[in-house]
């Protein structure tokens, strides 16, 4: 993962191999949940945290969180769908080491 100098977002790498979330599943995500997003314009995947503002979930970078900013263009449920060209969202899978 790398940090984007402009916004602090993290480039995640390849898209996850598990199914992306539905709109209903995105609407149920808690504040601060780590997610991977590939935007409808083809940008990503990038890692963000979920931030709720005015009843809607947004993707927020660490830097945006520290600054108290919300980028309204990172609305997680806008143009959502299961495949390209739609925006796709996944919860970051927890890796277990045993």
C-alpha positions in Angstrom: 0.0 0.0 0.0 1.2 3.5 -0.7 0.1 6.9 0.5 -1.2 9.5 -1.9 0.5 12.8 -1.3 -2.6 14.8 -2.3 -5.2 13.1 -0.1 -3.5 10.4 2.1 -5.5 7.6 0.5 -3.9 4.2 0.4 -3.5 2.3 -2.9 -4.6 -1.2 -2.0 -3.4 -3.4 -4.9 -5.6 -5.8 -6.8 -9.3 -5.9 -6.2 -10.4 -8.5 -3.6 -11.5 -11.8 -5.0 -14.7 -11.9 -2.8 -18.0 -10.2 -3.8 -18.4 -6.4 -3.4 -21.0 -5.1 -1.0 -24.6 -4.2 -1.9 -26.0 -0.8 -1.2 -27.9 -2.2 1.8 -24.7 -3.7 3.2 -22.8 -0.4 2.7 -25.6 1.4 4.5 -25.1 -0.9 7.5 -21.3 -0.2 7.8 -20.3 1.4 11.1 -18.3 4.6 11.4 -14.6 3.9 10.9 -14.9 0.6 9.2 -12.0 0.0 6.8 -13.1 -0.5 3.2 -11.6 -0.9 -0.2 -13.2 1.1 -3.0 -12.8 1.1 -6.8 -14.6 4.1 -8.1 -16.9 4.2 -11.2 -14.3 6.1 -13.1 -11.9 3.2 -12.8 -9.7 4.7 -10.0 -8.6 2.3 -7.3 -8.8 0.1 -5.5 -8.0 2.4 -2.6 -8.4 1.8 1.1 -10.5 4.3 3.2 -12.5 4.5 6.4 -16.2 4.9 6.4 -17.4 8.2 7.7 -21.1 9.1 8.1 -22.3 12.6 7.3 -25.9 13.7 7.0 -27.1 10.1 7.0 -24.9 9.0 4.1 -21.7 6.9 4.1 -18.5 8.5 2.6 -15.0 7.3 2.1 -12.5 9.2 4.2 -8.7 9.1 4.2 -6.7 9.3 7.4 -5.6 12.8 6.4 -9.2 14.0 5.8 -10.2 12.5 9.2 -7.4 14.4 11.0 -8.5 17.6 9.3 -12.2 17.0 9.9 -12.9 17.2 6.2 -15.6 15.3 4.2 -15.1 15.0 0.4 -18.7 14.7 -0.8 -17.5 13.3 -4.1 -16.6 10.1 -2.1 -20.2 9.1 -1.5 -20.0 5.3 -1.1 -23.6 4.5 -2.3 -23.6 6.7 -5.5 -23.5 4.6 -8.7 -23.0 1.4 -6.8 -23.0 -2.0 -8.6 -21.4 -5.4 -8.7 -19.1 -4.8 -11.7 -17.5 -2.2 -13.9 -18.3 0.6 -14.6 -20.0 0.9 -11.2 -18.4 1.9 -7.9 -17.6 -1.2 -5.9 -16.9 -1.4 -2.1 -15.5 -4.2 0.0 -14.8 -4.5 3.7 -11.1 -5.0 4.4 -10.8 -8.7 5.2 -9.0 -9.5 8.5 -6.1 -11.8 8.0 -5.6 -14.4 10.6 -2.3 -15.9 11.5 -2.2 -19.0 13.6 
